[in-house]
Amino acid sequence: MVPVLCRGVCPGAAGLGGVERLCRMFATPDSGGKGRFLGGPVDWLKGDQERVEGLEMDFIVENAGTAGALWAALEAASANQEPIVLFNWTPNFIEAMYDGKFIEFPTFADECRTDPEWGMNPETTHDCGNPKDGYLKLGVWEGFPAKWPNAYAAVQKMNFSNLDIAQLAMYVDIDGMEPEDAAAFLAG
């Protein structure tokens, strides 16, 4: 994710080429003049290092120890109006709090992880982004419709946007609301 403040300074930063051309803008005192990609904890297994290498980006990968450390780095960069590139996903509360843009990495395919010939870099794998267009499912127990038909009818009408989910997550994770209170607040 690239915060909106970077787009004002360097239009096109959210495209992979824009980020790559401007990598020094994302450098830190410890990155040796290269841009820094702040990844999530290593045990999330998102392949950030492999992606940076596969796409031949002039970045180092630094992994945050926890999700909280990732968000603290984003908060600090935002407060200081400093550019940052970091791992993010959607939906989550970040979308409701910060105006930024996801980097458009090349489209994911399973072959990207196993076949060097598949992507834009014939020398290596992982020259693509993570899978996109995941989905959220609403599920109920098989006896739910018969036991609570009105509640089941309400569940069938639910349709949340990414921003709805992001706002709910922000109310709970950041504002400390109970989930029930956050849902009632969003329902208005």
C-alpha angles and dihedrals in degrees: 000000000000116000117238091246088071092055090058092052097040116019111213094030092132092064114084091242091051092052092045094049090050099040094128089062086065094048121122129200088263100045099080095237093308124112117264122233108196106210129190122260113310091242090065086076097211096149096236095151092047091048094051090049095042092051091043091233116173090234137111119222118230116183121217111227094226140008087254091058090051092053092044090055090051092048091050093048091048093047091049094041089238124150118248137176114203143159114269139155137201136278103029137115094273091078090057094049107037135042105226142129133236117241109248103231118183112284117278124245128165089245089063089074097047112023120062091193092060103072139043093282110060091189098067149010130249094057093141140065129265119279112287135201097046115167141220117232130208110214136179136186113267092247093049098092094053095042097043109018095166093051089047090052089052092050090052090056095051114117117166126185122218088256091053090055091043091053092048090051091049092051091052103033100037108020094040096232120157110251092246091053092047091052091049091048092050092046085054 
